[in-house]
Amino acid sequence: MQRYKAVIIDDEEDSRSNTRNMLEKYCPEIEIIGEADNGPEGKQKIQDLKPHVVFLDINMPGMNGFEMLEGIYNRDFCVIFLTAYSEHGITAVKAGAIDYLLKPLILSELQGAVKKVIIHYESKAVSGQRPEENKNLVLINHNKGFTLVDFKEIIWLEANDNYTNLYLSGQRKMMASKTLKEFESILPPQDFFRVHRSALINFNYIKEFSNNEGGEVILSDGTRVQVSKARIQDFAEFIKTKSVSPK
């Protein structure tokens, strides 16, 4: 029998114990290889142990489950969210998870979620495909709640005091209650570059660069973003890492 490595991340010891006991007793396909009681430790466990599936609590102090997943890109593990609150944007959560479970856990629902994990990996093995990457979701907090956005859809970001304007593909725009500096720290540096103190751009949407007024990037949606003089040299070095050199 194929066994799938699992990590449990939950700030409540009783809840972790209950999840672990139910999995060990009723889900022999799952092998628990690690636990964590907070987001930062959970990230490290995932990096070190490389599990097939993560049972992740949503409500944790300091860094909740959504925030913990920020910065983990090209995820090759399944996520099963755990929550005691049914009003948690469940539809949005399901976009980035195999399943979600309400606490206290119900055995049939837990076994059903595990079955989805098994089907996920078995289908990839049968087809000979590489494991499908989960969406690279970024949590966008706003005054009405939050939205989960695939960072690959972000064209560029603009500082707006203590908020940030996000310009997305499909001519979409939203305002997030995070600073541009916070976004810079969680978005992958191989894709995003701070061209100005007020602008962070996605390299994959760069269409053209112009020397106009010292330096200007033209994005695929037609937006022109100024590159500050202080960042021109760093920007040139960044572009070199993306260029294909002729033989």
Residue pairs with C-beta under 8 A, 6 or more apart in sequence:
1 28
1 29
2 29
2 118
2 121
2 122
3 28
3 29
3 30
3 31
4 29
4 30
4 31
4 52
4 53
4 117
4 118
4 121
5 31
5 33
5 49
5 50
5 51
5 52
5 53
6 23
6 30
6 31
6 32
6 33
6 51
6 52
6 53
6 54
6 55
7 32
7 33
7 34
7 35
7 36
7 42
7 45
7 46
7 49
7 51
7 53
7 54
7 55
8 16
8 19
8 20
8 32
8 34
8 35
8 36
8 54
8 55
9 35
9 36
9 37
9 38
9 39
9 41
9 42
9 45
9 54
9 55
9 56
9 57
9 60
9 65
9 68
10 16
10 19
10 35
10 37
10 55
10 56
10 57
10 60
10 82
11 37
11 38
11 57
11 59
11 60
11 61
12 37
12 57
13 37
15 57
15 82
15 103
16 35
16 37
18 104
18 105
19 55
19 82
19 105
19 110
20 32
20 35
22 105
22 107
22 110
23 30
23 32
23 55
23 110
23 114
24 30
24 32
26 107
26 110
26 111
27 110
27 111
27 114
29 114
29 117
29 118
30 53
30 114
30 117
33 49
33 51
34 45
34 48
34 49
34 51
35 45
36 42
36 44
36 45
38 60
38 61
38 62
38 63
39 60
39 62
39 63
39 64
39 65
39 67
39 68
40 63
40 68
42 54
42 56
42 68
43 68
43 71
43 72
45 51
46 54
46 72
46 77
50 77
51 77
52 77
52 78
52 117
52 121
53 77
53 78
53 79
53 80
53 98
53 114
53 117
54 77
54 78
54 79
54 80
55 80
55 82
56 65
56 68
56 69
56 79
56 80
56 81
56 82
57 65
57 81
57 82
57 83
58 64
58 65
58 66
58 81
58 82
58 83
58 85
58 88
58 93
59 65
59 83
59 84
59 85
60 68
65 81
66 137
66 139
66 146
66 148
67 139
69 75
69 79
69 96
69 137
69 139
70 137
70 138
70 139
70 186
71 186
73 136
73 151
73 188
74 133
74 136
75 133
75 134
75 136
76 131
76 133
76 134
77 134
78 97
78 98
78 116
78 117
78 120
78 134
79 96
79 97
79 98
79 134
80 97
80 98
80 99
80 100
80 101
80 113
80 117
81 93
81 97
81 99
81 100
81 101
82 100
82 101
82 103
82 105
83 100
83 101
83 102
83 103
84 102
84 103
86 102
89 145
89 146
89 148
90 100
92 146
92 147
92 148
93 100
93 148
94 100
95 135
95 137
95 148
96 134
96 135
96 137
96 148
98 113
98 116
98 117
98 120
99 112
99 113
99 116
101 109
101 110
101 113
102 109
120 132
121 131
124 130
124 131
124 132
135 148
135 150
136 150
136 151
136 152
137 148
137 149
137 150
137 151
138 148
138 149
138 150
138 151
138 154
138 183
138 186
138 187
139 146
139 148
140 146
140 147
140 148
140 149
140 166
140 174
140 176
140 178
141 176
141 177
141 178
142 174
142 175
142 176
142 177
143 177
147 174
149 166
149 168
149 174
151 187
151 188
151 191
151 202
152 202
152 204
153 168
153 169
153 170
153 172
154 166
154 167
154 168
154 187
154 192
154 202
155 167
155 168
155 169
155 201
155 202
155 205
155 219
155 220
155 221
155 223
156 167
156 199
156 200
156 201
156 202
156 205
156 219
156 223
156 225
157 164
157 165
157 166
157 167
157 180
157 183
157 199
157 200
157 201
158 164
158 165
158 167
158 180
158 198
158 199
159 179
159 180
159 197
159 198
159 199
160 175
162 177
162 179
163 175
163 176
163 177
163 178
163 179
164 175
164 176
164 178
164 179
164 180
164 182
164 183
165 173
165 174
165 175
166 173
166 174
166 175
166 176
167 173
167 221
167 223
168 174
169 221
171 221
176 183
180 194
180 198
180 199
180 200
183 200
184 192
184 194
184 200
187 200
190 203
191 202
191 203
191 204
192 200
192 201
192 202
192 203
193 200
193 201
193 203
193 235
193 238
194 200
194 231
195 201
195 215
195 217
195 225
195 226
195 227
195 228
195 231
195 235
196 225
196 226
196 227
196 228
196 231
197 228
199 225
199 226
201 217
201 219
201 225
203 238
203 242
205 219
205 220
205 221
206 217
206 218
206 219
206 220
207 218
207 219
207 220
208 217
208 218
209 215
209 216
209 217
209 218
209 227
209 239
210 216
210 217
210 218
210 224
213 226
214 226
214 227
214 229
214 232
215 226
215 227
215 228
215 229
215 232
215 235
216 224
216 225
216 226
216 227
217 224
217 225
217 226
217 227
218 224
219 225
227 235
